[in-house]
Amino acid sequence: MAEQPLSDREIFALLDQAVDLFRGQKAETEGGEAVMEMFIKNTDFIQRAMLIMLAENRPQSGNEP
């Protein structure tokens, strides 16, 4: 059985959950700390881009109106 494709809003929410896993955490090494910071910053950038796309009502695949 194939799963339903994720809507843009569902993707946005999942990205938020992923960031929450790292937010407020401290890494054991400087390298780990840098990776977490980069992940949070990059994910924030991706989410901002998604919000712009949603606000502009760009065509979307799937069940989105």
PLY file of the C-alpha trace (Angstrom):
ply
format ascii 1.0
element vertex 65
property float x
property float y
property float z
element edge 64
property int vertex1
property int vertex2
end_header
0.00 0.00 0.00
1.49 3.35 -1.09
1.47 6.22 1.36
-0.13 9.53 0.48
2.34 12.20 -0.63
3.10 14.86 1.97
1.59 18.30 1.50
3.84 21.35 1.77
2.28 22.14 5.13
3.01 18.63 6.39
6.63 18.92 5.20
6.93 22.27 6.99
5.60 20.74 10.22
7.98 17.78 10.01
10.92 20.12 9.50
9.79 22.01 12.60
9.74 18.76 14.58
13.24 17.90 13.35
14.57 21.28 14.48
12.89 20.82 17.87
14.98 17.66 18.37
18.15 19.80 18.34
16.93 23.12 19.72
18.41 23.74 23.18
20.76 20.73 22.96
24.51 20.91 23.45
26.90 18.74 21.46
29.86 16.97 23.01
32.28 18.39 20.44
32.70 21.68 18.57
32.13 19.80 15.33
28.85 18.40 16.58
27.81 21.84 17.78
28.60 23.30 14.35
26.57 20.60 12.60
23.53 21.23 14.81
23.75 24.99 14.29
24.10 24.54 10.53
21.13 22.15 10.44
18.92 24.60 12.34
19.98 27.55 10.16
19.54 25.64 6.90
16.19 24.24 7.96
15.03 27.73 8.92
16.06 28.94 5.46
14.14 26.08 3.80
11.04 26.79 5.88
11.14 30.49 4.99
11.31 29.56 1.31
8.33 27.23 1.76
6.33 30.00 3.46
7.04 32.33 0.55
5.91 29.68 -1.92
2.73 29.02 0.07
2.01 32.75 0.38
2.39 33.20 -3.36
0.02 30.27 -3.98
2.40 28.63 -6.37
1.09 25.51 -8.03
1.51 22.46 -5.85
1.12 18.79 -6.52
-1.08 16.54 -4.45
-4.16 17.48 -2.49
-3.32 21.14 -1.92
-6.04 23.61 -3.01
0 1
1 2
2 3
3 4
4 5
5 6
6 7
7 8
8 9
9 10
10 11
11 12
12 13
13 14
14 15
15 16
16 17
17 18
18 19
19 20
20 21
21 22
22 23
23 24
24 25
25 26
26 27
27 28
28 29
29 30
30 31
31 32
32 33
33 34
34 35
35 36
36 37
37 38
38 39
39 40
40 41
41 42
42 43
43 44
44 45
45 46
46 47
47 48
48 49
49 50
50 51
51 52
52 53
53 54
54 55
55 56
56 57
57 58
58 59
59 60
60 61
61 62
62 63
63 64
